[in-house]
Amino acid sequence: MTIYIGARDLNGMPVGTHQFLLITTDKVIPVKIDGKLITPKVLGKGIKGYVIGAQNRNRRLQVEFFERSDFIAVKEYFGGIEKSFFQSDFDAELKEVSFSNSELLSQVRLFQLINAFTINQSLDPIKYPSAGFGFNSNSWAGSMIKHSGGVVDTDFSGLDIFHDRLIPITYFLPICPSASRPVLNK
């Protein structure tokens, strides 16, 4: 099992990157997020894993497993989809994340953070910023790594705005009263 932070080209944009997380695994162990069972999928050449990103859904920053473009980018990277020189692709980059504790504990911690963030977003959503300038999907991916105890450089090739702007930990806590939470992307 390995945990990565990844970046891919933005859909239909000449510049800019979108960051996401990838957890590879040898076992088919479903996880329960917001009451839904999520199982790993084949990424290519016998590699299975979870592809997780935060997306702009209805002008809200929302977690989505196996979002179409993130999933395609990872499959291109691992050879699960053949690329041709005459077709556009996502040019995904992946960086392995280092953790001070075991990767299994780190994976459990990541899923706990995702579940808490999902619940907190349903109660008090972070509005998705105009043109991505504010707490965005790149902020979410970097925050997930930092708040789970991971260490990695989140600066990828290309323009990855606000990759280093961390969402406050309160959005990732299991019990997060809205009164103490800062309002982001007003």
C-alpha beads as a LAMMPS data file, in Angstrom:
LAMMPS data file: protein, C-alpha beads

186 atoms
185 bonds

1 atom types
1 bond types

-500.0 500.0 xlo xhi
-500.0 500.0 ylo yhi
-500.0 500.0 zlo zhi

Masses

1 110.0

Atoms # bond

1 1 1 0.000 0.000 0.000
2 1 1 1.302 3.418 -0.982
3 1 1 -0.202 6.873 -0.542
4 1 1 0.360 9.519 -3.203
5 1 1 -0.640 13.063 -3.902
6 1 1 -1.196 13.597 -7.600
7 1 1 -1.757 16.414 -10.033
8 1 1 -3.299 16.409 -13.491
9 1 1 -4.037 18.995 -16.145
10 1 1 -7.309 20.860 -15.691
11 1 1 -10.201 19.836 -17.936
12 1 1 -10.302 22.022 -21.020
13 1 1 -7.829 24.574 -19.655
14 1 1 -4.483 25.428 -21.275
15 1 1 -2.846 26.037 -17.864
16 1 1 -3.434 24.882 -14.331
17 1 1 -3.434 21.656 -12.386
18 1 1 -5.902 19.854 -10.155
19 1 1 -4.569 17.858 -7.201
20 1 1 -6.013 14.645 -5.756
21 1 1 -5.025 11.676 -3.583
22 1 1 -4.308 8.078 -4.498
23 1 1 -4.086 5.134 -2.120
24 1 1 -2.897 1.900 -3.730
25 1 1 -3.711 -1.409 -2.053
26 1 1 -3.272 -5.148 -2.555
27 1 1 -6.495 -6.006 -0.752
28 1 1 -10.089 -5.349 -1.739
29 1 1 -11.233 -3.796 1.521
30 1 1 -14.245 -1.514 1.232
31 1 1 -14.303 1.664 3.299
32 1 1 -17.431 3.388 4.536
33 1 1 -17.604 7.113 3.848
34 1 1 -20.768 9.034 4.696
35 1 1 -22.693 5.765 4.866
36 1 1 -21.540 4.516 1.431
37 1 1 -19.216 1.566 0.845
38 1 1 -16.318 2.398 -1.465
39 1 1 -14.119 -0.369 -2.894
40 1 1 -10.781 0.001 -4.662
41 1 1 -10.720 -0.221 -8.462
42 1 1 -8.143 -1.497 -10.942
43 1 1 -5.882 1.336 -12.055
44 1 1 -3.712 -0.589 -14.515
45 1 1 -1.182 -3.423 -14.687
46 1 1 -2.565 -5.185 -11.616
47 1 1 -2.548 -2.081 -9.413
48 1 1 -5.696 -1.376 -7.412
49 1 1 -6.514 1.667 -5.360
50 1 1 -8.719 4.540 -4.310
51 1 1 -8.636 7.820 -6.251
52 1 1 -9.974 10.650 -4.109
53 1 1 -10.341 14.332 -4.874
54 1 1 -12.287 17.397 -3.898
55 1 1 -14.357 18.793 -6.733
56 1 1 -16.440 21.855 -7.493
57 1 1 -19.973 20.470 -7.196
58 1 1 -22.793 22.989 -7.144
59 1 1 -20.275 25.693 -6.160
60 1 1 -19.221 23.647 -3.126
61 1 1 -15.948 21.886 -2.353
62 1 1 -17.012 18.243 -2.158
63 1 1 -15.115 14.973 -1.836
64 1 1 -15.562 12.530 -4.697
65 1 1 -14.095 9.062 -5.113
66 1 1 -13.084 8.050 -8.649
67 1 1 -14.144 11.334 -10.268
68 1 1 -13.981 10.692 -14.015
69 1 1 -10.994 12.923 -14.893
70 1 1 -8.963 12.000 -11.789
71 1 1 -9.596 8.297 -12.470
72 1 1 -8.640 8.584 -16.154
73 1 1 -5.453 10.494 -15.243
74 1 1 -4.400 7.743 -12.808
75 1 1 -5.250 4.994 -15.298
76 1 1 -3.141 6.782 -17.955
77 1 1 -0.273 6.980 -15.462
78 1 1 -0.377 3.265 -14.551
79 1 1 -1.024 2.029 -18.097
80 1 1 -4.694 1.139 -17.584
81 1 1 -5.522 3.329 -20.588
82 1 1 -3.404 3.541 -23.707
83 1 1 -2.375 7.055 -24.717
84 1 1 -1.774 8.140 -28.289
85 1 1 0.387 11.041 -29.385
86 1 1 -2.569 12.592 -31.244
87 1 1 -4.982 12.481 -28.304
88 1 1 -5.038 14.881 -25.402
89 1 1 -4.312 13.396 -21.988
90 1 1 -4.040 14.569 -18.389
91 1 1 -0.226 14.314 -17.948
92 1 1 -0.605 13.103 -14.351
93 1 1 2.239 13.422 -11.876
94 1 1 2.337 11.429 -8.627
95 1 1 4.493 11.974 -5.535
96 1 1 4.754 9.360 -2.810
97 1 1 3.908 10.700 0.649
98 1 1 6.135 9.920 3.640
99 1 1 4.592 9.285 7.055
100 1 1 6.207 9.035 10.493
101 1 1 3.793 6.251 11.470
102 1 1 2.799 3.158 9.460
103 1 1 1.064 3.588 6.123
104 1 1 -1.830 1.477 7.376
105 1 1 -2.417 3.893 10.274
106 1 1 -1.988 6.800 7.866
107 1 1 -4.541 5.297 5.485
108 1 1 -7.030 4.861 8.343
109 1 1 -6.366 8.459 9.390
110 1 1 -6.949 9.712 5.826
111 1 1 -10.298 7.928 5.611
112 1 1 -11.288 9.358 9.021
113 1 1 -10.424 12.870 7.809
114 1 1 -12.376 12.339 4.577
115 1 1 -15.430 11.117 6.456
116 1 1 -15.355 14.033 8.917
117 1 1 -14.818 16.556 6.101
118 1 1 -17.763 15.090 4.160
119 1 1 -20.047 15.386 7.188
120 1 1 -18.845 18.908 8.010
121 1 1 -19.378 19.972 4.390
122 1 1 -22.991 18.820 4.543
123 1 1 -23.508 20.961 7.670
124 1 1 -21.449 24.039 6.777
125 1 1 -20.054 23.865 3.216
126 1 1 -16.987 25.636 1.921
127 1 1 -18.094 27.600 -1.121
128 1 1 -15.936 26.825 -4.158
129 1 1 -13.973 29.974 -5.029
130 1 1 -14.270 31.864 -8.298
131 1 1 -11.596 30.678 -10.738
132 1 1 -10.156 28.537 -7.929
133 1 1 -8.681 31.533 -6.059
134 1 1 -9.254 30.508 -2.456
135 1 1 -9.547 27.198 -0.651
136 1 1 -9.908 24.780 -3.552
137 1 1 -9.202 21.169 -4.534
138 1 1 -5.443 21.764 -4.365
139 1 1 -5.837 23.175 -0.839
140 1 1 -7.912 20.141 0.110
141 1 1 -5.322 17.601 -1.117
142 1 1 -2.451 19.349 0.678
143 1 1 -4.543 19.718 3.833
144 1 1 -5.375 16.022 3.828
145 1 1 -1.690 15.118 3.665
146 1 1 -0.643 17.624 6.347
147 1 1 -3.492 16.820 8.771
148 1 1 -2.846 13.067 8.446
149 1 1 0.826 13.488 9.374
150 1 1 2.221 13.123 5.858
151 1 1 5.162 14.972 4.385
152 1 1 5.515 15.766 0.683
153 1 1 6.159 18.727 -1.588
154 1 1 2.734 19.704 -2.989
155 1 1 4.192 21.993 -5.666
156 1 1 3.798 20.240 -9.025
157 1 1 4.740 21.240 -12.573
158 1 1 2.399 23.868 -13.921
159 1 1 0.136 26.318 -12.172
160 1 1 -1.340 24.706 -9.062
161 1 1 -2.836 27.676 -7.273
162 1 1 -3.288 27.536 -3.493
163 1 1 -1.669 24.097 -3.187
164 1 1 0.028 25.379 -0.023
165 1 1 -3.032 27.079 1.508
166 1 1 -4.243 24.717 4.234
167 1 1 -7.898 24.307 5.140
168 1 1 -8.131 24.619 8.955
169 1 1 -8.098 21.322 10.851
170 1 1 -11.554 22.074 12.299
171 1 1 -13.107 21.055 8.950
172 1 1 -11.573 17.592 9.365
173 1 1 -12.579 16.917 12.979
174 1 1 -15.357 14.437 13.790
175 1 1 -17.201 16.926 15.981
176 1 1 -16.871 20.407 14.597
177 1 1 -19.391 22.941 15.854
178 1 1 -20.078 25.497 13.143
179 1 1 -19.820 28.388 15.613
180 1 1 -16.072 27.832 16.093
181 1 1 -15.300 27.208 12.431
182 1 1 -13.883 30.037 10.328
183 1 1 -15.925 30.949 7.262
184 1 1 -13.855 30.230 4.137
185 1 1 -14.287 31.643 0.606
186 1 1 -17.006 34.117 1.585

Bonds

1 1 1 2
2 1 2 3
3 1 3 4
4 1 4 5
5 1 5 6
6 1 6 7
7 1 7 8
8 1 8 9
9 1 9 10
10 1 10 11
11 1 11 12
12 1 12 13
13 1 13 14
14 1 14 15
15 1 15 16
16 1 16 17
17 1 17 18
18 1 18 19
19 1 19 20
20 1 20 21
21 1 21 22
22 1 22 23
23 1 23 24
24 1 24 25
25 1 25 26
26 1 26 27
27 1 27 28
28 1 28 29
29 1 29 30
30 1 30 31
31 1 31 32
32 1 32 33
33 1 33 34
34 1 34 35
35 1 35 36
36 1 36 37
37 1 37 38
38 1 38 39
39 1 39 40
40 1 40 41
41 1 41 42
42 1 42 43
43 1 43 44
44 1 44 45
45 1 45 46
46 1 46 47
47 1 47 48
48 1 48 49
49 1 49 50
50 1 50 51
51 1 51 52
52 1 52 53
53 1 53 54
54 1 54 55
55 1 55 56
56 1 56 57
57 1 57 58
58 1 58 59
59 1 59 60
60 1 60 61
61 1 61 62
62 1 62 63
63 1 63 64
64 1 64 65
65 1 65 66
66 1 66 67
67 1 67 68
68 1 68 69
69 1 69 70
70 1 70 71
71 1 71 72
72 1 72 73
73 1 73 74
74 1 74 75
75 1 75 76
76 1 76 77
77 1 77 78
78 1 78 79
79 1 79 80
80 1 80 81
81 1 81 82
82 1 82 83
83 1 83 84
84 1 84 85
85 1 85 86
86 1 86 87
87 1 87 88
88 1 88 89
89 1 89 90
90 1 90 91
91 1 91 92
92 1 92 93
93 1 93 94
94 1 94 95
95 1 95 96
96 1 96 97
97 1 97 98
98 1 98 99
99 1 99 100
100 1 100 101
101 1 101 102
102 1 102 103
103 1 103 104
104 1 104 105
105 1 105 106
106 1 106 107
107 1 107 108
108 1 108 109
109 1 109 110
110 1 110 111
111 1 111 112
112 1 112 113
113 1 113 114
114 1 114 115
115 1 115 116
116 1 116 117
117 1 117 118
118 1 118 119
119 1 119 120
120 1 120 121
121 1 121 122
122 1 122 123
123 1 123 124
124 1 124 125
125 1 125 126
126 1 126 127
127 1 127 128
128 1 128 129
129 1 129 130
130 1 130 131
131 1 131 132
132 1 132 133
133 1 133 134
134 1 134 135
135 1 135 136
136 1 136 137
137 1 137 138
138 1 138 139
139 1 139 140
140 1 140 141
141 1 141 142
142 1 142 143
143 1 143 144
144 1 144 145
145 1 145 146
146 1 146 147
147 1 147 148
148 1 148 149
149 1 149 150
150 1 150 151
151 1 151 152
152 1 152 153
153 1 153 154
154 1 154 155
155 1 155 156
156 1 156 157
157 1 157 158
158 1 158 159
159 1 159 160
160 1 160 161
161 1 161 162
162 1 162 163
163 1 163 164
164 1 164 165
165 1 165 166
166 1 166 167
167 1 167 168
168 1 168 169
169 1 169 170
170 1 170 171
171 1 171 172
172 1 172 173
173 1 173 174
174 1 174 175
175 1 175 176
176 1 176 177
177 1 177 178
178 1 178 179
179 1 179 180
180 1 180 181
181 1 181 182
182 1 182 183
183 1 183 184
184 1 184 185
185 1 185 186
